[in-house]
Amino acid sequence: MQVDVLNLKGEKIEQIELKDSIFDFEPNMNVLTQYIRVYQMNQRQGTASTKDRSEVSGGGAKPWRQKGTGRARHGSTRSPIWVHGGIAHGPKPKSWKLSISKSLRENALKSALSLRMREGKIVVIDGSDIKEPKTKIFADALEKLKINGRVMFVWNGDQENIVRSSRNIPEVFLVNSDSLNAYDVVKTPTVLFLKDAVLKVQERFSK
C-alpha cells in the first residue's frame, strides 16, 4: 500500500510503503469489541466502597425495649433500614482486571487502523519543517490538512518542536507510537501520524 506523506501545508512530498497486512487488514469486529471491553474494564480502579451495618459506628444499644411500645422491634440503629445505618449489598473494593492475548491485541489494533485507513482518516505528515515550537504553526497546519474535530497525533519520541506545538490544542490527543492501542484509534475520528511514528508502529508487528 502506497501512502502519501504531506508537509504542514498539505502538499505531497513523498510516498511510503505500508504493509497491507496491517493497514489493509480485514477488520474483525468481534475481536475489536472484545478488546474494547477488556480495555475499559481495566481502566476501572475498583476502589468504590460502602460500610455495612457492622462497620458503621454507633448502634450498640437497643433503641427501645422489645415489647410493649407498639412499635416494630429493632436491635440496632445501624440497620440498613435506618437513616445513618449501614448499606445493604453495597460495593466493596475489587479487581475488574481482564486479560487478552497478544495476538488478539494485535488483531484489534490492525482492525482499528484498517477501518480508519478505509475511511480516509489516517494522515501521514513529515513534520520536520517545524523549526520552533509554536501552537499557531500546528493549528494552521490542521486547517491546511483539512482536519476538523478531535484528532489523535501519534509521534515516536523525536521531533520535540512539533510535539510542543500541538500539545496546547484542546482537540489534539497526543500518543507515543509505543503506546498506540485499538481503543484510542476507535474513539478518535482522525489519526495523524508522523512519518517516523507510522513506520515504527509497522515495526511492532515485525518483531
C-alpha positions in Angstrom: 0.0 0.0 0.0 1.4 3.4 -1.1 0.5 6.3 1.3 1.2 10.0 0.7 3.4 11.9 3.1 2.4 15.5 3.4 4.1 18.6 4.7 2.4 21.1 7.0 1.0 22.9 4.0 -0.9 19.9 3.0 1.4 19.3 0.0 2.5 15.8 -1.0 6.3 15.4 -0.6 6.8 11.7 -1.0 5.2 8.3 -0.7 5.9 5.5 1.7 5.1 1.8 1.6 2.8 0.5 4.3 2.0 -3.2 4.8 -1.4 -4.4 3.7 -1.3 -6.9 6.5 -1.5 -4.0 9.0 -3.3 -1.2 7.2 -5.5 -3.2 4.8 -6.3 -5.9 7.3 -9.8 -7.5 7.1 -11.3 -6.0 10.3 -12.5 -8.5 12.9 -15.3 -6.7 14.7 -15.7 -9.4 17.3 -12.0 -9.2 18.3 -12.2 -5.3 18.3 -15.3 -5.4 20.5 -13.7 -7.8 22.9 -10.5 -5.7 23.1 -12.5 -2.5 23.9 -14.4 -4.3 26.6 -11.2 -5.5 28.2 -9.5 -2.1 27.9 -12.4 -0.3 29.5 -12.7 -2.8 32.3 -9.0 -2.4 33.1 -9.5 1.3 33.5 -11.7 0.8 36.5 -10.0 1.4 39.8 -12.3 -0.9 41.7 -12.0 1.3 44.9 -15.7 2.0 45.4 -16.6 1.1 48.9 -19.5 1.4 51.3 -19.9 0.4 55.0 -22.2 -2.4 56.1 -24.0 -2.4 59.4 -21.0 -3.9 61.2 -18.7 -1.1 60.0 -20.9 1.9 60.8 -20.0 3.5 64.2 -22.6 3.5 66.9 -25.8 1.5 67.2 -24.6 -0.6 70.1 -27.6 -0.1 72.3 -31.0 -1.5 71.5 -33.1 1.6 70.5 -36.1 0.6 72.7 -37.4 -2.5 74.6 -38.6 -5.5 72.6 -42.2 -5.4 73.7 -44.8 -3.1 74.9 -44.1 0.1 72.9 -46.4 -0.6 70.0 -43.6 -0.1 67.6 -41.7 -2.6 65.5 -38.9 -4.4 67.2 -35.3 -3.2 66.5 -32.0 -4.2 67.8 -29.7 -1.5 66.3 -30.0 2.0 64.8 -27.4 0.9 62.3 -29.6 -1.5 60.4 -29.8 -0.7 56.7 -33.5 0.4 57.0 -32.5 3.2 59.4 -31.2 6.6 58.4 -27.4 6.7 59.1 -27.5 2.9 59.0 -25.2 0.6 57.1 -25.6 -0.1 53.3 -27.1 -3.4 52.3 -25.2 -5.1 49.4 -23.1 -2.0 48.6 -19.9 -2.0 46.5 -16.7 -3.2 48.0 -13.1 -2.9 46.6 -12.5 -5.5 43.9 -10.3 -6.0 40.9 -12.0 -5.6 37.5 -8.9 -6.6 35.6 -9.3 -8.8 32.5 -6.6 -10.2 30.2 -6.4 -10.6 26.5 -3.8 -12.5 24.4 -1.1 -10.7 22.5 -2.4 -12.0 19.2 -5.9 -10.7 19.8 -4.5 -7.4 21.0 -2.5 -7.0 17.7 -5.5 -8.1 15.6 -7.6 -5.5 17.3 -5.1 -2.7 16.5 -4.8 -3.9 12.9 -8.6 -3.9 12.6 -8.9 -0.4 14.0 -6.1 1.0 11.8 -7.5 -0.6 8.7 -11.0 0.8 9.4 -9.6 4.3 9.7 -7.5 3.8 6.6 -10.6 2.7 4.6 -12.4 5.8 5.8 -9.5 8.0 4.7 -9.0 9.2 8.2 -5.3 8.3 8.5 -3.0 11.2 7.6 0.8 11.0 7.5 3.0 14.1 7.8 6.7 14.7 7.8 6.8 17.5 10.4 10.5 18.2 10.0 9.7 21.7 8.7 8.8 23.0 12.2 11.9 24.7 13.5 10.4 26.2 16.6 7.6 25.2 19.0 4.6 27.4 18.2 1.0 26.4 18.7 -0.2 28.6 15.8 2.0 26.7 13.4 0.3 23.4 14.2 -3.2 24.9 14.3 -2.6 26.4 10.8 -1.3 23.0 9.7 -4.5 21.2 10.8 -6.6 23.7 8.8 -4.5 23.2 5.7 -4.7 19.5 6.1 -8.5 19.9 6.4 -8.6 18.1 9.7 -11.5 19.1 11.9 -12.6 17.9 15.3 -10.8 15.6 17.6 -7.5 14.2 16.3 -5.0 11.7 17.7 -1.4 12.8 16.9 1.0 9.8 17.0 4.7 10.6 17.5 7.7 8.5 18.4 9.8 10.4 20.8 11.6 12.6 18.2 10.8 16.0 16.7 10.1 17.7 20.0 9.2 21.0 18.3 6.1 19.7 16.6 5.0 17.9 19.8 5.3 21.1 21.8 3.4 22.9 19.1 0.5 20.5 19.3 0.0 19.8 23.0 -1.8 23.1 23.8 -4.6 22.5 21.3 -7.6 21.0 23.1 -8.8 18.8 20.3 -5.4 17.2 19.7 -4.8 14.0 21.7 -1.0 13.1 21.8 0.0 9.4 21.8 3.5 7.9 21.6 3.7 5.2 18.9 4.8 2.7 21.5 1.6 3.2 23.4 -0.8 3.2 20.5 -3.8 0.9 21.0 -7.0 -0.1 19.3 -9.2 1.8 21.8 -7.5 5.1 21.1 -7.8 4.6 17.4 -11.5 3.7 17.5 -12.5 6.6 19.8 -10.7 9.3 17.7 -12.2 10.3 14.3 -8.8 11.2 12.7 -5.4 9.7 13.2 -2.4 11.9 12.4 0.9 10.1 12.2 4.4 11.5 12.0 6.1 9.6 9.2 8.7 8.0 11.6 5.9 7.1 14.0 3.8 5.2 11.4 6.9 3.3 10.4 7.7 2.4 14.0 4.2 1.1 14.5 4.7 -1.1 11.5 7.9 -2.4 13.0 6.0 -3.5 16.1 4.3 -6.2 14.1 7.5 -7.4 12.5 9.0 -8.5 15.9 
